[in-house]
């Protein structure tokens, strides 16, 4: 086939027509495209795509680790009087705010620019959306290992279950190409997560009695309902009543996962209602081990040391 086309476009075939000669370059490009399509290997392309996604996810984890170490370095210089535990808690929240901020921006713009995520939460597929999910997947994998490495797993069971569920769902999305809209809507929680971790940072830095903090906690509570309770409740109702073409074999565990996420959201809400002076009460001045609404990650024995 190549020799046939090459003969047709060869300048030595005795045709001196300028118009025909001018076709030489376009036809050469056509030959290259035909050869490329003939040699295309779907399996190799899929494997290459898998390597790209694995590399991206790994790069996210490496970046998060670098940011954590950098934050620790800055705190050692600027806050030498802080305990090692307080520096760690602050550095962890810095990483969490970075993840949540980038995720929130990507998710909000994705949903605003493409309503197919909401119209078809199960069926709709977007290749670009997978990198939004990989950004969060990289963070949750990193944070999971970070908690285990620092011996916090036994006091972080709710976080461990939360992270494991999210990583599992993202893995299903990567494998099947389904549930892009489902995940995009669920990731709206990251909008409120920015305020949640900023609240913890202000507590740690000693700004819990300022007017700005009081404004933040009220905004935080509003956002908690708008971007946590409402999206997750919508997905629970959608999966229970409609579900698109999602098979029940997948829908049932998804409903179970969503039920846990809503419990997680309710736990956050209740904890912050008690401490943040939402109904006009005094804001509780929290210690370094109490700034996390889900409880301390250190054991009683570690606190006593």
RODO-2510 file (C-alpha; in nm, 4 decimals, decimal comma):
residues 305
     n   res          X          Y          Z
     1     x     0,0000     0,0000     0,0000
     2     x     0,2844     0,2367     0,0901
     3     x     0,4723     0,1593    -0,2335
     4     x     0,1533     0,2157    -0,4334
     5     x     0,0907     0,5598    -0,2822
     6     x     0,4594     0,6479    -0,3035
     7     x     0,4556     0,5673    -0,6739
     8     x     0,1495     0,7842    -0,7218
     9     x     0,3152     1,0854    -0,5645
    10     x     0,6685     1,0290    -0,6925
    11     x     0,8053     1,3271    -0,8890
    12     x     0,9725     1,0840    -1,1313
    13     x     0,6587     0,9294    -1,2818
    14     x     0,6687     1,1617    -1,5760
    15     x     0,3929     1,3876    -1,4709
    16     x     0,5044     1,7473    -1,4726
    17     x     0,1753     1,8955    -1,3716
    18     x     0,2332     2,1653    -1,1109
    19     x    -0,1048     2,1001    -0,9580
    20     x    -0,0274     1,7302    -0,9127
    21     x     0,3172     1,7999    -0,7708
    22     x     0,1627     2,0327    -0,5137
    23     x    -0,0285     1,7328    -0,3783
    24     x     0,2938     1,5557    -0,2908
    25     x     0,3175     1,6842     0,0690
    26     x    -0,0506     1,6318     0,1627
    27     x    -0,0412     1,2792     0,0208
    28     x     0,2781     1,2042     0,2124
    29     x     0,1033     1,3114     0,5314
    30     x    -0,1894     1,0880     0,4378
    31     x     0,0479     0,7929     0,4019
    32     x     0,1891     0,8599     0,7478
    33     x    -0,1582     0,8801     0,9029
    34     x    -0,2694     0,5572     0,7352
    35     x     0,0453     0,3804     0,8582
    36     x    -0,0147     0,5135     1,2095
    37     x    -0,3721     0,3867     1,2128
    38     x    -0,2618     0,0458     1,0852
    39     x     0,0091     0,0141     1,3511
    40     x    -0,2095     0,1491     1,6362
    41     x    -0,2240    -0,0937     1,9292
    42     x    -0,5194    -0,0276     2,1649
    43     x    -0,3670    -0,2426     2,4393
    44     x    -0,0387    -0,0516     2,4251
    45     x    -0,2249     0,2811     2,4267
    46     x    -0,4273     0,1741     2,7310
    47     x    -0,1119     0,0640     2,9113
    48     x     0,0587     0,3935     2,8286
    49     x    -0,2440     0,5859     2,9595
    50     x    -0,2326     0,3829     3,2797
    51     x     0,1342     0,4770     3,3281
    52     x     0,0514     0,8460     3,2748
    53     x    -0,2234     0,8345     3,5379
    54     x    -0,0064     0,6416     3,7849
    55     x     0,2751     0,8942     3,7331
    56     x     0,0352     1,1870     3,7861
    57     x    -0,1066     1,0333     4,1049
    58     x     0,2445     0,9657     4,2357
    59     x     0,3543     1,3204     4,1528
    60     x     0,0626     1,4557     4,3582
    61     x     0,1741     1,2491     4,6568
    62     x     0,5348     1,3649     4,6189
    63     x     0,4211     1,7281     4,6000
    64     x     0,2078     1,6880     4,9133
    65     x     0,5010     1,5373     5,1006
    66     x     0,7294     1,8207     4,9892
    67     x     0,4751     2,0804     5,1016
    68     x     0,4402     1,9119     5,4409
    69     x     0,8184     1,9090     5,4960
    70     x     0,8454     2,2700     5,3794
    71     x     0,5716     2,3774     5,6211
    72     x     0,7500     2,1949     5,9026
    73     x     1,0738     2,3740     5,8158
    74     x     0,9074     2,7164     5,8201
    75     x     0,7339     2,6434     6,1520
    76     x     1,0617     2,5387     6,3148
    77     x     1,2070     2,8755     6,2172
    78     x     0,9052     3,0953     6,2912
    79     x     0,7455     2,9089     6,5844
    80     x     1,0270     2,7479     6,7853
    81     x     0,8103     2,7593     7,1007
    82     x     0,5422     2,5344     6,9495
    83     x     0,5425     2,1656     7,0398
    84     x     0,6306     1,9090     6,7719
    85     x     0,2703     1,7869     6,7793
    86     x     0,1333     2,1372     6,7174
    87     x     0,3749     2,1919     6,4286
    88     x     0,2687     1,8611     6,2757
    89     x    -0,1018     1,9418     6,3100
    90     x    -0,0491     2,2813     6,1458
    91     x     0,1628     2,1389     5,8595
    92     x    -0,0963     1,8658     5,7954
    93     x    -0,3715     2,1301     5,7678
    94     x    -0,1613     2,3367     5,5260
    95     x    -0,1419     2,0353     5,2939
    96     x    -0,5146     1,9687     5,3366
    97     x    -0,6057     2,3299     5,2502
    98     x    -0,3937     2,3106     4,9342
    99     x    -0,5664     1,9905     4,8227
   100     x    -0,9138     2,1223     4,9027
   101     x    -0,8575     2,4591     4,7317
   102     x    -0,7326     2,3090     4,4053
   103     x    -1,0069     2,0437     4,4094
   104     x    -1,2798     2,3006     4,4781
   105     x    -1,1680     2,5228     4,1888
   106     x    -1,1458     2,2309     3,9440
   107     x    -1,4801     2,0819     4,0485
   108     x    -1,6786     2,4068     4,0461
   109     x    -1,5484     2,5070     3,7035
   110     x    -1,6077     2,1564     3,5648
   111     x    -1,9706     2,1588     3,6802
   112     x    -2,0329     2,5143     3,5601
   113     x    -1,8864     2,4497     3,2151
   114     x    -2,0416     2,1074     3,1572
   115     x    -2,3896     2,0185     3,2841
   116     x    -2,3580     1,6571     3,1628
   117     x    -2,2052     1,5663     3,4996
   118     x    -2,5374     1,6475     3,6660
   119     x    -2,7608     1,5220     3,3827
   120     x    -2,5896     1,1830     3,3578
   121     x    -2,3992     1,1148     3,6826
   122     x    -2,3431     0,7480     3,5977
   123     x    -2,3055     0,7309     3,2193
   124     x    -2,1224     1,0518     3,1309
   125     x    -1,7481     1,0123     3,0703
   126     x    -1,4819     1,2803     3,0509
   127     x    -1,1134     1,1999     3,0141
   128     x    -1,0092     1,5353     3,1619
   129     x    -1,2270     1,4749     3,4681
   130     x    -1,0146     1,1737     3,5551
   131     x    -0,7239     1,4043     3,6362
   132     x    -0,9473     1,5986     3,8754
   133     x    -1,0143     1,2680     4,0507
   134     x    -0,6476     1,1669     4,0362
   135     x    -0,5525     1,4898     4,2138
   136     x    -0,7744     1,3905     4,5071
   137     x    -0,6786     1,0245     4,4836
   138     x    -0,3095     1,1159     4,5100
   139     x    -0,3816     1,3265     4,8183
   140     x    -0,5901     1,0600     4,9943
   141     x    -0,3310     0,7879     4,9265
   142     x    -0,0595     1,0191     5,0623
   143     x    -0,2652     1,1155     5,3700
   144     x    -0,3476     0,7504     5,4395
   145     x     0,0190     0,6514     5,4453
   146     x     0,1069     0,9678     5,6397
   147     x    -0,1320     0,8743     5,9221
   148     x     0,0011     0,5181     5,9315
   149     x     0,3648     0,6346     5,9235
   150     x     0,3115     0,8723     6,2173
   151     x     0,1284     0,6094     6,4248
   152     x    -0,2092     0,7854     6,4112
   153     x    -0,4088     0,5069     6,2442
   154     x    -0,5567     0,3652     6,5658
   155     x    -0,7105     0,7048     6,6531
   156     x    -0,8092     0,7949     6,2961
   157     x    -1,0476     0,5115     6,2079
   158     x    -1,3110     0,7426     6,0595
   159     x    -1,0510     0,9085     5,8368
   160     x    -0,9091     0,5699     5,7344
   161     x    -1,2524     0,4449     5,6301
   162     x    -1,3332     0,7738     5,4545
   163     x    -1,0070     0,7746     5,2567
   164     x    -1,0364     0,4044     5,1687
   165     x    -1,3907     0,4527     5,0343
   166     x    -1,2879     0,7501     4,8210
   167     x    -0,9838     0,5691     4,6788
   168     x    -1,2025     0,2655     4,5982
   169     x    -1,4626     0,4744     4,4125
   170     x    -1,1948     0,6587     4,2146
   171     x    -1,0372     0,3231     4,1224
   172     x    -1,3750     0,2009     3,9919
   173     x    -1,4052     0,5191     3,7840
   174     x    -1,0581     0,4672     3,6336
   175     x    -1,1370     0,1047     3,5503
   176     x    -1,4885     0,1477     3,4070
   177     x    -1,5118     0,5048     3,2776
   178     x    -1,8436     0,5367     3,4630
   179     x    -1,9559     0,7559     3,7577
   180     x    -1,7703     1,0729     3,6516
   181     x    -2,0718     1,2900     3,7350
   182     x    -2,1290     1,1032     4,0606
   183     x    -1,7722     1,1737     4,1757
   184     x    -1,7745     1,5342     4,0521
   185     x    -2,0898     1,6143     4,2511
   186     x    -1,9526     1,4360     4,5605
   187     x    -1,6310     1,6388     4,5386
   188     x    -1,8288     1,9592     4,5977
   189     x    -1,7589     1,8851     4,9649
   190     x    -1,4084     2,0227     4,9049
   191     x    -1,5513     2,3765     4,8777
   192     x    -1,6472     2,3573     5,2450
   193     x    -1,3315     2,1645     5,3353
   194     x    -1,1255     2,4761     5,2556
   195     x    -1,3085     2,6607     5,5358
   196     x    -1,3003     2,3582     5,7661
   197     x    -0,9202     2,3364     5,7619
   198     x    -0,8782     2,7158     5,7695
   199     x    -1,0829     2,7085     6,0914
   200     x    -0,8367     2,4578     6,2395
   201     x    -0,5375     2,6666     6,1301
   202     x    -0,6804     2,9769     6,2983
   203     x    -0,7453     2,7806     6,6186
   204     x    -0,3855     2,6563     6,6204
   205     x    -0,2491     3,0047     6,5475
   206     x    -0,4494     3,1576     6,8345
   207     x    -0,7014     3,3621     6,6362
   208     x    -1,0179     3,1872     6,7562
   209     x    -1,1494     3,4949     6,9403
   210     x    -1,1246     3,7385     6,6490
   211     x    -1,4191     3,8812     6,4548
   212     x    -1,2799     3,7269     6,1374
   213     x    -1,2924     3,3822     6,2966
   214     x    -1,6538     3,4334     6,4046
   215     x    -1,7443     3,5297     6,0475
   216     x    -1,5531     3,2284     5,9174
   217     x    -1,7313     2,9746     6,1385
   218     x    -2,0740     3,1036     6,0338
   219     x    -1,9754     3,0913     5,6680
   220     x    -1,8284     2,7476     5,7296
   221     x    -2,1543     2,6167     5,8720
   222     x    -2,3549     2,7589     5,5813
   223     x    -2,1162     2,6012     5,3316
   224     x    -2,1321     2,2735     5,5216
   225     x    -2,5016     2,2404     5,4411
   226     x    -2,4717     2,3761     5,0859
   227     x    -2,1691     2,1747     4,9769
   228     x    -2,1743     1,8682     5,2010
   229     x    -2,5246     1,7743     5,3124
   230     x    -2,7152     1,8805     4,9979
   231     x    -2,4877     1,7176     4,7323
   232     x    -2,4526     1,3897     4,9256
   233     x    -2,8260     1,3769     5,0009
   234     x    -2,8968     1,4393     4,6305
   235     x    -2,6699     1,1493     4,5326
   236     x    -2,8327     0,9183     4,7895
   237     x    -3,1804     0,9991     4,6538
   238     x    -3,0607     0,9720     4,2912
   239     x    -2,8983     0,6340     4,3454
   240     x    -3,1914     0,4989     4,5473
   241     x    -3,4700     0,6191     4,3160
   242     x    -3,3129     0,6437     3,9706
   243     x    -2,9465     0,5538     3,9426
   244     x    -2,9406     0,5865     3,5654
   245     x    -2,8158     0,2577     3,4255
   246     x    -2,6068     0,1821     3,7317
   247     x    -2,6516    -0,1897     3,8175
   248     x    -2,7801    -0,2727     4,1643
   249     x    -2,4684    -0,4788     4,2303
   250     x    -2,2737    -0,1512     4,2219
   251     x    -2,5525     0,0773     4,3409
   252     x    -2,5962    -0,0933     4,6793
   253     x    -2,2314    -0,0519     4,7939
   254     x    -2,2353     0,3050     4,6583
   255     x    -2,5402     0,3801     4,8728
   256     x    -2,3610     0,2292     5,1697
   257     x    -2,0584     0,4503     5,1036
   258     x    -2,2766     0,7584     5,0653
   259     x    -2,4504     0,6717     5,3915
   260     x    -2,1139     0,6682     5,5679
   261     x    -2,0135     1,0010     5,4076
   262     x    -2,3380     1,1581     5,5314
   263     x    -2,2700     1,0197     5,8801
   264     x    -1,9212     1,1752     5,8543
   265     x    -2,0795     1,5092     5,7551
   266     x    -2,3274     1,4906     6,0438
   267     x    -2,0445     1,4159     6,2883
   268     x    -1,8586     1,7252     6,1648
   269     x    -2,1729     1,9381     6,1959
   270     x    -2,2508     1,8263     6,5513
   271     x    -1,8919     1,8753     6,6687
   272     x    -1,8687     2,2284     6,5328
   273     x    -2,2107     2,3277     6,6670
   274     x    -2,0789     2,2485     7,0159
   275     x    -1,7541     2,4459     6,9918
   276     x    -1,7960     2,7333     6,7451
   277     x    -2,0614     2,9486     6,9130
   278     x    -2,2986     2,9133     6,6175
   279     x    -2,6092     3,0259     6,8113
   280     x    -2,4466     3,3261     6,9751
   281     x    -2,2585     3,1370     7,2461
   282     x    -1,8909     3,1786     7,3236
   283     x    -1,6381     3,0225     7,0897
   284     x    -1,4573     2,7470     7,2792
   285     x    -1,0796     2,7969     7,2868
   286     x    -0,9613     2,4587     7,1675
   287     x    -0,6258     2,3038     7,2509
   288     x    -0,4014     2,1608     6,9822
   289     x    -0,5483     1,8120     7,0300
   290     x    -0,9071     1,9357     7,0035
   291     x    -0,9020     2,1445     6,6843
   292     x    -1,0035     1,8459     6,4710
   293     x    -1,3856     1,8139     6,4870
   294     x    -1,3510     1,4350     6,4661
   295     x    -1,1266     1,4139     6,7708
   296     x    -0,7588     1,3960     6,8614
   297     x    -0,5223     1,1726     6,6682
   298     x    -0,2989     1,1226     6,9718
   299     x    -0,3797     0,8720     7,2455
   300     x    -0,4267     0,9789     7,6094
   301     x    -0,0876     0,8326     7,6935
   302     x     0,0815     1,0412     7,4220
   303     x    -0,0916     1,3591     7,5441
   304     x     0,0273     1,2974     7,8981
   305     x     0,3922     1,2746     7,7923
***
